[in-house]
Amino acid sequence: MNETTPDNDSQEPQDIAAQENPSVSTSDSDVPQDSRNLALLIWIGTIFLSFIPGLIVFLIKKDDAYVYDQAKEALNWSITVVIGYVASLILTIILIGPLLMFAIGACNLVFGVLGAIGCSKGEQFRVPWTLRLVK
């Protein structure tokens, strides 16, 4: 009658939380890894190639809702960046354009990296200052 009982100290904290509260999810995300990888490539491509990766995937990959949504968001962000670059090019006349171009480039880099990180986790990433032109 020597029964061994499971030792709760050896369990992971997330497993214990899932046992105590069934609504706690222990998985990373419900998004498949292939979809995450493609969305990650879209955001990284957006940093270097502007709107081209987002547009290609937006037009081709309509069967995967997550990839389609992230392609649409990256495309909207790229269009916003291009509009910003055109405006800053016009503003070079009054010498504020180069500073604005630098700021837009820095924002593009930061939001591209944040988008890539969010997609690698399977999150629905949204850029806060983007113009939502593609619906």
C-alpha positions as CSV (number, residue, x, y, z in Angstrom):
1,M,0.0,0.0,0.0
2,N,2.8,2.2,-0.8
3,E,1.3,4.5,-3.3
4,T,3.2,7.3,-4.8
5,T,1.5,10.6,-5.2
6,P,2.5,13.1,-7.9
7,D,4.7,15.8,-6.5
8,N,3.3,19.3,-7.3
9,D,6.7,20.9,-6.9
10,S,8.0,19.3,-10.1
11,Q,5.2,20.7,-12.3
12,E,5.5,23.8,-14.3
13,P,3.7,26.9,-13.0
14,Q,1.6,27.2,-16.1
15,D,0.5,23.5,-15.8
16,I,-0.6,24.2,-12.2
17,A,-2.5,27.3,-13.4
18,A,-4.2,25.3,-16.1
19,Q,-5.3,22.7,-13.6
20,E,-6.6,25.2,-11.2
21,N,-8.3,27.4,-13.8
22,P,-9.2,25.6,-17.1
23,S,-9.7,28.9,-19.0
24,V,-5.9,29.6,-18.8
25,S,-4.2,28.6,-22.0
26,T,-0.8,27.0,-21.9
27,S,-0.2,27.0,-25.7
28,D,1.6,29.9,-27.4
29,S,-1.1,30.6,-30.0
30,D,-3.7,29.0,-32.2
31,V,-1.9,30.2,-35.3
32,P,0.0,27.5,-37.2
33,Q,3.8,27.9,-37.4
34,D,3.8,28.2,-41.2
35,S,1.4,31.2,-41.0
36,R,3.6,32.8,-38.3
37,N,6.7,32.4,-40.4
38,L,5.1,33.9,-43.5
39,A,3.8,36.8,-41.6
40,L,7.2,37.3,-40.1
41,L,8.8,37.4,-43.6
42,I,6.2,39.9,-44.7
43,W,7.2,42.3,-41.9
44,I,10.9,41.8,-42.4
45,G,10.4,42.3,-46.1
46,T,8.5,45.5,-45.4
47,I,11.6,47.0,-43.7
48,F,13.8,46.5,-46.8
49,L,11.4,46.3,-49.8
50,S,8.6,48.7,-48.8
51,F,5.1,47.6,-50.0
52,I,6.2,44.8,-52.4
53,P,6.1,41.8,-49.9
54,G,2.8,42.9,-48.4
55,L,1.2,43.4,-51.8
56,I,2.3,40.1,-53.2
57,V,1.1,38.1,-50.2
58,F,-2.1,40.1,-49.9
59,L,-3.0,39.3,-53.5
60,I,-1.9,35.6,-53.4
61,K,-2.6,34.2,-49.9
62,K,-6.3,34.8,-49.3
63,D,-7.0,31.4,-47.8
64,D,-5.1,32.0,-44.6
65,A,-6.9,34.6,-42.5
66,Y,-3.9,35.4,-40.2
67,V,-1.4,35.8,-43.1
68,Y,-4.0,37.9,-45.1
69,D,-4.6,40.1,-42.1
70,Q,-0.9,40.7,-41.5
71,A,-0.2,41.3,-45.2
72,K,-3.0,43.9,-45.2
73,E,-1.6,45.6,-42.1
74,A,2.0,45.6,-43.6
75,L,0.6,47.0,-46.9
76,N,-1.3,49.8,-45.1
77,W,1.9,50.6,-43.1
78,S,4.0,50.7,-46.3
79,I,1.5,53.0,-48.0
80,T,1.6,55.3,-45.0
81,V,5.4,55.3,-45.1
82,V,5.5,56.1,-48.8
83,I,3.1,59.0,-48.2
84,G,5.3,60.3,-45.4
85,Y,8.4,60.1,-47.7
86,V,6.7,62.0,-50.4
87,A,5.6,64.7,-47.9
88,S,9.1,64.9,-46.5
89,L,10.5,65.2,-50.0
90,I,8.3,68.2,-50.6
91,L,9.3,69.6,-47.2
92,T,13.0,69.6,-48.2
93,I,12.3,73.0,-49.7
94,I,12.1,74.4,-46.1
95,L,14.9,72.2,-44.8
96,I,12.8,70.1,-42.5
97,G,12.4,67.2,-45.0
98,P,15.7,65.4,-44.2
99,L,14.9,65.3,-40.5
100,L,11.4,64.0,-41.3
101,M,12.8,61.4,-43.6
102,F,15.1,60.1,-40.9
103,A,12.2,60.0,-38.4
104,I,10.0,58.1,-40.9
105,G,12.8,55.6,-41.6
106,A,13.3,55.0,-37.9
107,C,9.6,54.4,-37.4
108,N,9.6,52.0,-40.3
109,L,12.4,50.1,-38.8
110,V,10.9,50.0,-35.3
111,F,7.4,49.0,-36.4
112,G,8.8,46.5,-38.8
113,V,10.7,44.8,-36.0
114,L,7.8,45.0,-33.6
115,G,5.5,43.4,-36.3
116,A,8.0,40.6,-36.9
117,I,8.2,39.9,-33.1
118,G,4.4,40.0,-32.8
119,C,3.9,37.7,-35.7
120,S,6.5,35.2,-34.4
121,K,4.3,35.0,-31.2
122,G,1.1,34.6,-33.3
123,E,-0.3,38.0,-32.2
124,Q,-2.5,40.2,-34.3
125,F,-0.1,43.1,-34.7
126,R,-1.4,46.6,-35.4
127,V,0.7,49.7,-36.2
128,P,-0.8,52.6,-34.2
129,W,-0.3,55.4,-36.7
130,T,-1.1,53.7,-39.9
131,L,-3.7,54.9,-42.5
132,R,-6.1,52.0,-43.0
133,L,-6.5,52.5,-46.8
134,V,-6.7,48.8,-47.7
135,K,-9.8,47.2,-46.1
